[in-house]
């Protein structure tokens, strides 16, 4: 799904209209699609379902009237509360009446008695009162209508399903601001593209489940093709996930090498490594401080191991030489989960990035993999595709011109605090304009930036961005980021390019968080391991 500003959507509609896809035709397509979507809800399966629509003067009101006419023809009992439209001269209202619909005008509804009664009896309340061009504050009439409907719903034991047309009425679709009277939707069907304000606070709390309805063939429009911002969905991720041919072997799906862990953060390496396996990597090798091996090996028999030199349980500076000796078969390298912030570990990262060490066969005491030793053809120390996460990002920030030392198109996965350390910006500035900040630094640094948090943003150096349409406290748990980093590394190991690996991994991770929350019954009870367990279900559903 595309992510647009209100101005961008207007330009698309104007170009479409000029090219022969008229506004009337776009409205017809949108209304037909909306009716089909409503018919697809549970209420479409009951006898004589009842729907009430709040119909304003704009395009959203027109979409609602088209949808009502279709639903009336399909046996629904349909009513429209008309606001600032002239029923006598409006062909959409006339069409709706001819289909058997009932119309009443809000301005003539004394005390909103009809509105209250019909909200109480409706199975579905269709909100087409206000559109995407709204600027706050609300006018009194709109505010009173929304407040009336909301007050009735709040008192109902079995309230109607609230469906918003394009956006909940009262939302600023650019800024995400929302009027206090805004009617929260259970589902929002946005037209053609997601308006950016719907993925900002507080508007996102009011949209409910977000889906899209088409307006007609617009893919070839120049204004559409110029869009650089997307919203991740199952279709995008399905197209990214690598095929699993029947004649495959483990080498087909690459080797993810994970340098992670310390005595204080033992589980980070396990979470990242298993996530890389679960997303499809053929082999996962964990490079960990030697004392961690005994604790992890019994839990993770599928992994192979490189035991790194350490200082009191954290990866030491000289471990860079050992790791570089084993890069020959690695098709992706993840560095960061659970490293800790000790100076010697920072020097380890510097050693990897500097590629100062000519690879040589590591001693059997400090490193081993399934082949029994380092790859003899590894001589340059050149790094495979790189994912940098967690403490590795904080260590990076201490290296002058670090972004020039990191191989091109690495994937960086900062949360807002880590982004503040890397960029020098305050967290409040980052959070206020997440997409702009991620995009700016992806271009400046020349790497893919995954700015984690509510509505994770993935930004590529060429200006493309993808926003994950999920905000849930289920992901706000220690170890959650380790799972995400492992997913991205596992996809990189399979040859998925950096930007696609990051956005597919972030979407799978977010959906797994929601799935884990459903399974646990509460966001507060979700652990990182629960998110990891749910990855399997998410991938099964999307494939």
C-alpha positions as CSV (number, residue, x, y, z in Angstrom):
1,X,0.0,0.0,0.0
2,X,1.2,3.5,-0.8
3,X,1.5,6.2,1.9
4,X,0.5,9.7,0.8
5,X,-0.1,13.2,1.9
6,X,-3.5,14.8,1.3
7,X,-1.9,17.0,-1.4
8,X,-0.3,13.9,-3.2
9,X,-3.7,12.1,-3.2
10,X,-5.4,15.2,-4.7
11,X,-2.7,15.3,-7.4
12,X,-3.3,11.7,-8.3
13,X,-7.0,12.2,-8.5
14,X,-6.6,15.3,-10.7
15,X,-4.3,13.4,-13.1
16,X,-6.7,10.5,-13.2
17,X,-9.6,12.8,-14.0
18,X,-7.7,14.5,-16.7
19,X,-6.8,11.1,-18.2
20,X,-10.4,9.9,-18.4
21,X,-10.9,8.2,-15.0
22,X,-13.4,10.9,-13.9
23,X,-14.1,11.9,-10.3
24,X,-17.6,10.3,-10.7
25,X,-16.1,7.0,-11.9
26,X,-13.5,7.0,-9.0
27,X,-16.4,7.6,-6.6
28,X,-18.4,4.8,-8.1
29,X,-15.4,2.4,-7.9
30,X,-14.7,3.4,-4.3
31,X,-18.3,3.0,-3.3
32,X,-18.7,-0.3,-4.9
33,X,-15.5,-1.5,-3.2
34,X,-16.7,-0.2,0.1
35,X,-20.0,-2.0,-0.2
36,X,-18.2,-5.2,-1.0
37,X,-15.9,-4.8,2.0
38,X,-18.9,-4.1,4.3
39,X,-20.7,-7.1,2.8
40,X,-17.7,-9.2,3.7
41,X,-18.0,-8.4,7.4
42,X,-19.9,-10.7,9.8
43,X,-23.0,-8.6,9.3
44,X,-23.1,-9.4,5.7
45,X,-24.1,-12.9,6.6
46,X,-27.1,-12.1,8.8
47,X,-30.7,-11.6,7.7
48,X,-31.8,-8.1,7.0
49,X,-28.8,-6.2,8.4
50,X,-29.2,-2.6,9.1
51,X,-26.8,0.2,8.3
52,X,-26.8,3.9,9.1
53,X,-24.5,6.3,7.3
54,X,-23.4,9.8,8.3
55,X,-23.2,11.5,4.9
56,X,-21.3,14.8,4.6
57,X,-20.9,17.1,1.6
58,X,-17.6,15.8,0.3
59,X,-16.2,12.8,-1.6
60,X,-16.4,10.6,1.5
61,X,-20.1,11.3,1.7
62,X,-20.4,10.4,-2.0
63,X,-18.6,7.2,-1.5
64,X,-20.9,6.3,1.4
65,X,-24.0,7.0,-0.7
66,X,-22.8,4.8,-3.6
67,X,-22.1,2.0,-1.0
68,X,-25.5,2.4,0.6
69,X,-27.2,2.1,-2.8
70,X,-25.4,-1.2,-3.5
71,X,-26.2,-2.5,-0.1
72,X,-29.8,-1.5,-0.4
73,X,-30.0,-3.5,-3.6
74,X,-28.5,-6.5,-1.7
75,X,-31.2,-6.5,0.9
76,X,-29.8,-4.3,3.6
77,X,-32.0,-1.8,5.4
78,X,-30.2,1.4,4.7
79,X,-30.5,4.9,6.2
80,X,-28.5,8.1,5.5
81,X,-28.2,11.1,7.8
82,X,-27.5,13.9,5.3
83,X,-25.4,16.9,6.3
84,X,-24.9,19.9,4.0
85,X,-26.2,18.2,0.9
86,X,-29.3,19.1,-1.0
87,X,-31.3,15.9,-1.4
88,X,-33.5,17.4,-4.2
89,X,-30.5,18.1,-6.5
90,X,-28.1,15.4,-5.5
91,X,-28.1,12.5,-8.0
92,X,-26.4,10.2,-5.5
93,X,-29.2,10.8,-3.0
94,X,-31.8,10.3,-5.7
95,X,-30.2,7.0,-6.7
96,X,-30.1,5.9,-3.0
97,X,-33.8,6.7,-2.6
98,X,-34.6,4.8,-5.7
99,X,-32.7,1.8,-4.4
100,X,-35.0,1.8,-1.3
101,X,-32.9,3.8,1.1
102,X,-34.3,6.1,3.8
103,X,-32.9,9.7,4.0
104,X,-33.2,12.3,6.8
105,X,-31.5,15.6,7.2
106,X,-29.5,16.3,10.3
107,X,-30.5,20.0,10.3
108,X,-34.2,19.0,10.5
109,X,-33.7,16.4,13.2
110,X,-34.8,18.1,16.4
111,X,-32.6,17.1,19.3
112,X,-31.1,14.5,16.9
113,X,-33.8,12.1,18.0
114,X,-33.8,10.2,14.7
115,X,-30.0,10.0,14.7
116,X,-30.0,8.6,18.2
117,X,-32.7,6.0,17.5
118,X,-31.1,4.8,14.3
119,X,-27.6,4.5,15.8
120,X,-29.2,2.3,18.5
121,X,-30.8,0.0,16.0
122,X,-28.0,-0.1,13.4
123,X,-25.7,-3.1,12.9
124,X,-23.2,-1.0,11.0
125,X,-22.5,2.8,11.3
126,X,-20.8,4.1,8.2
127,X,-18.9,7.3,8.9
128,X,-18.7,9.4,5.7
129,X,-19.3,12.8,7.4
130,X,-15.9,14.5,6.9
131,X,-13.1,13.9,4.5
132,X,-9.3,14.0,4.2
133,X,-9.1,17.7,3.6
134,X,-10.4,18.5,7.1
135,X,-8.7,21.2,9.1
136,X,-9.4,21.5,12.8
137,X,-11.3,22.7,14.8
138,X,-14.6,21.1,13.8
139,X,-17.6,23.2,12.8
140,X,-20.3,23.1,15.4
141,X,-22.8,21.0,13.4
142,X,-20.2,18.3,12.6
143,X,-19.1,18.3,16.2
144,X,-22.6,17.9,17.6
145,X,-23.4,15.0,15.2
146,X,-20.3,13.1,16.1
147,X,-20.7,13.8,19.8
148,X,-24.3,12.6,19.6
149,X,-23.5,9.3,17.8
150,X,-20.5,8.7,20.1
151,X,-22.6,9.3,23.3
152,X,-25.2,6.7,22.1
153,X,-22.6,4.2,21.2
154,X,-20.8,4.6,24.5
155,X,-23.9,3.6,26.4
156,X,-24.7,0.5,24.3
157,X,-24.0,-3.0,25.4
158,X,-23.9,-4.2,21.7
159,X,-22.8,-1.1,19.7
160,X,-22.7,-1.1,15.9
161,X,-19.6,-1.8,13.9
162,X,-18.2,1.6,13.1
163,X,-16.7,1.8,9.6
164,X,-14.9,4.9,8.5
165,X,-14.8,6.0,4.9
166,X,-11.2,6.9,4.1
167,X,-10.6,8.2,7.6
168,X,-12.5,8.7,10.8
169,X,-14.3,12.0,10.7
170,X,-12.4,14.6,12.7
171,X,-8.9,13.4,11.9
172,X,-6.3,15.6,10.2
173,X,-5.0,13.2,7.6
174,X,-1.6,14.9,7.4
175,X,-0.7,15.7,11.0
176,X,-2.6,12.9,12.7
177,X,-4.3,15.4,15.0
178,X,-7.9,14.5,16.0
179,X,-10.9,16.3,17.3
180,X,-12.1,15.3,20.8
181,X,-15.5,14.5,19.2
182,X,-14.0,12.1,16.6
183,X,-15.9,8.8,16.3
184,X,-13.5,5.9,16.8
185,X,-13.7,3.4,14.0
186,X,-13.6,-0.4,14.3
187,X,-12.4,-0.5,10.6
188,X,-11.2,2.2,8.3
189,X,-11.2,1.6,4.5
190,X,-8.9,4.1,3.0
191,X,-9.2,4.9,-0.7
192,X,-6.4,4.0,-3.0
193,X,-3.6,4.8,-0.5
194,X,-3.0,5.3,3.2
195,X,-3.1,8.9,4.3
196,X,0.0,9.6,6.4
197,X,-1.9,11.0,9.4
198,X,-3.6,7.7,10.0
199,X,-0.2,6.3,11.1
200,X,0.5,9.0,13.6
201,X,-0.7,9.6,17.1
202,X,-3.5,10.3,18.2
203,X,-5.3,9.5,14.9
204,X,-4.0,5.9,14.8
205,X,-5.9,5.1,18.0
206,X,-9.1,6.0,16.2
207,X,-8.7,4.1,12.9
208,X,-9.2,0.5,14.1
209,X,-8.3,-2.1,11.5
210,X,-6.9,-0.4,8.4
211,X,-7.6,-1.7,4.9
212,X,-7.7,-0.3,1.4
213,X,-10.3,0.1,-1.3
214,X,-9.4,0.9,-4.9
215,X,-10.6,3.8,-7.0
216,X,-9.7,2.5,-10.4
217,X,-6.6,1.9,-12.6
218,X,-4.1,4.5,-11.4
219,X,-0.9,2.5,-11.4
220,X,0.4,4.1,-14.6
221,X,-0.1,7.7,-13.5
222,X,3.1,9.7,-13.2
223,X,2.0,11.1,-9.9
224,X,1.4,7.6,-8.6
225,X,4.7,6.2,-9.8
226,X,6.5,9.2,-8.2
227,X,5.4,8.1,-4.7
228,X,8.3,6.9,-2.6
229,X,6.6,5.9,0.5
230,X,4.7,2.6,1.3
231,X,2.9,0.9,4.0
232,X,4.0,-2.7,4.6
233,X,1.4,-5.4,4.1
234,X,1.1,-9.1,3.4
235,X,1.3,-8.7,-0.3
236,X,4.6,-6.8,-0.2
237,X,6.1,-9.4,2.2
238,X,4.9,-12.3,0.2
239,X,6.7,-11.0,-2.9
240,X,9.9,-10.6,-0.9
241,X,10.2,-14.0,0.9
242,X,12.5,-16.3,-1.0
243,X,11.2,-19.4,-2.8
244,X,11.8,-22.8,-1.3
245,X,12.6,-25.1,-4.3
246,X,12.2,-28.8,-3.8
247,X,15.8,-29.5,-4.8
248,X,17.3,-27.0,-2.3
249,X,20.0,-27.8,0.3
250,X,21.1,-25.8,3.3
251,X,23.6,-23.9,1.1
252,X,20.7,-22.7,-1.0
253,X,19.5,-20.5,1.9
254,X,22.8,-19.1,3.0
255,X,24.6,-18.8,6.3
256,X,23.8,-16.2,8.9
257,X,26.8,-15.4,11.2
258,X,25.7,-13.8,14.4
259,X,28.2,-12.1,16.6
260,X,26.4,-11.4,19.8
261,X,26.0,-11.9,23.5
262,X,27.8,-11.3,26.8
263,X,27.5,-12.8,30.3
264,X,24.9,-10.2,31.2
265,X,22.9,-10.7,28.0
266,X,23.2,-14.4,27.3
267,X,19.8,-14.9,25.6
268,X,20.3,-12.2,23.0
269,X,22.4,-14.5,20.8
270,X,19.9,-17.3,21.0
271,X,16.9,-15.1,20.2
272,X,18.6,-13.6,17.1
273,X,20.0,-16.9,15.9
274,X,16.8,-18.8,16.1
275,X,14.9,-15.9,14.4
276,X,17.4,-16.2,11.5
277,X,16.6,-19.9,11.3
278,X,12.9,-19.4,11.5
279,X,12.8,-17.0,8.7
280,X,14.6,-19.5,6.4
281,X,18.4,-19.3,6.7
282,X,20.0,-22.6,5.9
283,X,22.7,-22.4,8.6
284,X,23.1,-20.1,11.6
285,X,26.5,-19.8,13.3
286,X,26.7,-18.0,16.6
287,X,30.0,-16.2,17.5
288,X,29.8,-15.7,21.2
289,X,32.1,-15.2,24.2
290,X,33.5,-18.7,25.1
291,X,31.7,-18.9,28.5
292,X,28.3,-18.6,26.9
293,X,28.6,-21.8,24.9
294,X,27.8,-24.2,27.6
295,X,24.6,-22.3,28.6
296,X,23.4,-21.9,25.0
297,X,24.4,-25.1,23.2
298,X,21.9,-27.3,24.9
299,X,19.0,-24.9,24.1
300,X,20.1,-24.4,20.5
301,X,21.4,-27.7,19.0
302,X,20.8,-26.5,15.4
303,X,23.4,-23.8,15.6
304,X,27.1,-24.1,14.9
305,X,29.6,-22.1,17.0
306,X,32.6,-19.8,17.0
307,X,34.0,-19.3,20.4
308,X,35.4,-15.8,20.8
309,X,38.2,-14.5,23.1
310,X,36.6,-12.6,26.0
311,X,37.4,-10.4,28.9
312,X,35.3,-11.4,31.9
313,X,32.5,-12.7,29.7
314,X,32.3,-9.9,27.0
315,X,33.8,-10.1,23.5
316,X,37.3,-8.9,23.5
317,X,39.3,-6.8,21.0
318,X,41.3,-9.8,19.7
319,X,38.1,-11.6,18.8
320,X,37.9,-9.6,15.6
321,X,40.8,-11.7,14.2
322,X,39.0,-14.9,15.0
323,X,35.7,-13.8,13.5
324,X,37.3,-12.5,10.3
325,X,38.9,-15.9,9.8
326,X,35.4,-17.5,9.5
327,X,33.7,-15.2,7.0
328,X,34.3,-17.4,4.0
329,X,30.8,-19.1,3.9
330,X,28.8,-16.4,5.7
331,X,26.3,-14.7,3.5
332,X,25.2,-12.3,6.2
333,X,26.7,-11.0,9.4
334,X,24.8,-9.7,12.3
335,X,26.7,-7.8,15.0
336,X,25.2,-6.3,18.1
337,X,22.6,-8.1,20.2
338,X,23.6,-8.3,23.8
339,X,27.2,-7.2,23.3
340,X,27.4,-4.8,26.2
341,X,29.2,-1.5,26.2
342,X,32.7,-2.5,27.4
343,X,35.6,-0.7,25.7
344,X,37.2,-3.9,24.5
345,X,34.0,-4.9,22.7
346,X,34.0,-1.6,20.9
347,X,37.5,-2.3,19.8
348,X,36.3,-5.6,18.5
349,X,33.8,-3.9,16.3
350,X,36.4,-1.4,15.1
351,X,38.6,-4.3,14.2
352,X,35.9,-5.9,12.1
353,X,35.1,-2.7,10.2
354,X,38.7,-1.8,9.6
355,X,39.2,-5.2,8.1
356,X,42.8,-4.9,9.4
357,X,43.3,-8.6,10.0
358,X,44.3,-10.9,7.3
359,X,42.3,-14.1,7.9
360,X,44.2,-17.1,9.1
361,X,43.1,-20.4,10.5
362,X,41.8,-19.9,14.0
363,X,43.0,-22.1,16.8
364,X,40.7,-25.0,17.8
365,X,40.7,-23.6,21.3
366,X,38.9,-20.3,20.5
367,X,36.8,-21.0,17.5
368,X,35.1,-23.8,15.7
369,X,32.3,-24.4,13.1
370,X,30.9,-27.4,11.4
371,X,33.8,-27.7,9.0
372,X,36.3,-28.0,11.8
373,X,38.2,-24.8,11.0
374,X,38.3,-21.5,9.2
375,X,37.8,-21.4,5.5
376,X,41.1,-21.5,3.7
377,X,40.0,-19.3,0.8
378,X,39.1,-16.3,3.2
379,X,42.0,-13.9,2.7
380,X,40.7,-10.5,2.2
381,X,38.6,-10.1,5.4
382,X,35.8,-8.5,3.2
383,X,32.6,-8.4,5.1
384,X,29.4,-10.1,4.0
385,X,26.1,-8.1,4.0
386,X,26.0,-6.5,7.4
387,X,23.2,-5.9,10.0
388,X,24.1,-3.8,13.0
389,X,21.9,-3.7,16.0
390,X,21.7,-2.7,19.7
391,X,25.0,-2.0,21.4
392,X,26.9,-2.2,18.1
393,X,25.2,1.0,17.1
394,X,26.3,2.8,20.3
395,X,29.9,1.6,19.7
396,X,29.6,2.8,16.1
397,X,28.8,6.3,17.3
398,X,32.2,6.5,18.9
399,X,34.0,5.8,15.7
400,X,34.8,9.0,13.6
401,X,33.1,8.9,10.2
402,X,31.7,5.5,11.1
403,X,29.2,5.4,8.2
404,X,32.1,5.5,5.7
405,X,33.8,2.5,7.4
406,X,30.6,0.4,7.4
407,X,30.2,-1.5,4.1
408,X,27.6,0.0,1.7
409,X,24.0,-0.9,2.3
410,X,24.3,-2.2,5.8
411,X,21.1,-2.4,7.8
412,X,21.0,-0.4,11.0
413,X,18.2,-1.1,13.5
414,X,18.1,1.7,16.1
415,X,15.4,2.4,18.6
416,X,14.8,6.1,19.2
417,X,17.4,6.2,21.9
418,X,20.1,4.6,19.7
419,X,19.0,6.9,16.8
420,X,19.6,9.8,19.1
421,X,23.2,8.6,19.9
422,X,23.9,8.0,16.2
423,X,22.4,11.3,14.9
424,X,22.9,13.7,17.7
425,X,19.2,14.6,17.6
426,X,17.0,14.7,20.7
427,X,14.5,11.8,21.0
428,X,11.6,14.2,20.9
429,X,12.7,15.5,17.5
430,X,13.1,12.0,16.2
431,X,9.7,10.9,17.4
432,X,7.9,13.9,16.0
433,X,9.0,13.3,12.4
434,X,10.1,9.6,12.4
435,X,9.8,9.1,8.6
436,X,11.6,12.3,7.7
437,X,14.4,11.6,10.2
438,X,14.9,8.0,9.1
439,X,14.9,9.0,5.4
440,X,17.3,11.8,5.9
441,X,19.9,9.8,7.7
442,X,19.5,6.8,5.5
443,X,20.5,9.0,2.6
444,X,23.3,10.8,4.5
445,X,24.8,7.6,5.8
446,X,24.3,5.4,2.7
447,X,22.7,2.6,4.7
448,X,19.2,1.2,5.3
449,X,17.8,2.6,8.6
450,X,15.1,0.7,10.5
451,X,13.8,3.2,13.1
452,X,12.1,0.9,15.6
453,X,9.0,1.8,17.7
454,X,5.4,2.4,17.1
455,X,5.0,2.4,13.3
456,X,8.5,1.2,12.6
457,X,10.0,3.1,9.6
458,X,12.4,1.5,7.1
459,X,14.3,3.9,5.0
460,X,16.6,3.3,2.0
461,X,19.4,5.7,0.9
462,X,17.5,6.3,-2.4
463,X,14.5,8.0,-0.7
464,X,12.2,5.0,-0.4
465,X,10.5,4.3,2.9
466,X,8.1,1.7,4.2
467,X,6.1,2.1,7.4
468,X,4.9,-0.9,9.4
469,X,1.3,-0.2,10.4
470,X,1.5,-1.7,13.9
471,X,1.8,0.0,17.2
472,X,1.6,-2.4,20.2
473,X,3.1,-2.6,23.6
474,X,3.5,-6.3,23.0
475,X,6.8,-5.4,21.2
476,X,8.1,-3.2,24.1
477,X,9.9,-6.0,25.8
478,X,13.6,-6.8,26.3
479,X,14.8,-9.2,23.6
480,X,12.2,-8.1,21.0
481,X,14.8,-6.2,19.0
482,X,17.1,-9.3,19.0
483,X,14.3,-11.2,17.3
484,X,13.9,-8.5,14.7
485,X,17.6,-8.3,14.0
486,X,17.8,-12.0,13.5
487,X,14.9,-12.0,11.1
488,X,16.6,-9.3,8.9
489,X,19.9,-11.1,9.0
490,X,18.2,-14.4,8.1
491,X,16.7,-12.8,5.0
492,X,19.9,-11.1,4.1
493,X,21.7,-14.5,4.3
494,X,19.2,-15.9,1.7
495,X,20.2,-13.1,-0.7
496,X,17.3,-10.7,-0.1
497,X,18.5,-7.2,-0.7
498,X,18.9,-4.9,2.3
499,X,15.8,-2.7,2.0
500,X,13.5,-5.6,1.3
501,X,15.0,-7.8,4.0
502,X,14.5,-5.0,6.5
503,X,10.9,-4.2,5.6
504,X,9.9,-7.9,5.4
505,X,11.6,-8.7,8.7
506,X,10.0,-5.7,10.4
507,X,6.5,-6.6,9.2
508,X,6.8,-10.2,10.3
509,X,8.2,-9.1,13.6
510,X,5.3,-6.7,14.2
511,X,2.6,-9.2,13.2
512,X,4.3,-11.8,15.4
513,X,3.9,-9.4,18.3
514,X,0.2,-9.0,17.7
515,X,-0.1,-12.8,17.4
516,X,1.7,-13.3,20.6
517,X,-0.5,-10.8,22.4
518,X,-3.6,-12.6,21.2
519,X,-2.2,-16.0,22.4
520,X,-1.2,-14.6,25.8
521,X,-4.4,-12.6,26.2
522,X,-2.5,-9.5,27.3
523,X,0.3,-7.3,25.9
524,X,1.9,-7.2,29.4
525,X,2.5,-11.0,29.4
526,X,4.3,-11.2,26.0
527,X,8.0,-12.2,26.2
528,X,10.5,-12.0,23.4
529,X,10.3,-15.8,23.1
530,X,6.6,-15.6,22.5
531,X,7.2,-13.2,19.6
532,X,9.8,-15.7,18.3
533,X,7.4,-18.6,18.6
534,X,4.7,-16.6,16.7
535,X,7.0,-15.9,13.7
536,X,6.2,-19.4,12.4
537,X,2.5,-18.7,12.3
538,X,2.9,-15.3,10.6
539,X,5.2,-16.7,7.9
540,X,2.8,-19.6,7.3
541,X,-0.1,-17.2,6.9
542,X,1.7,-14.9,4.5
543,X,3.1,-17.6,2.2
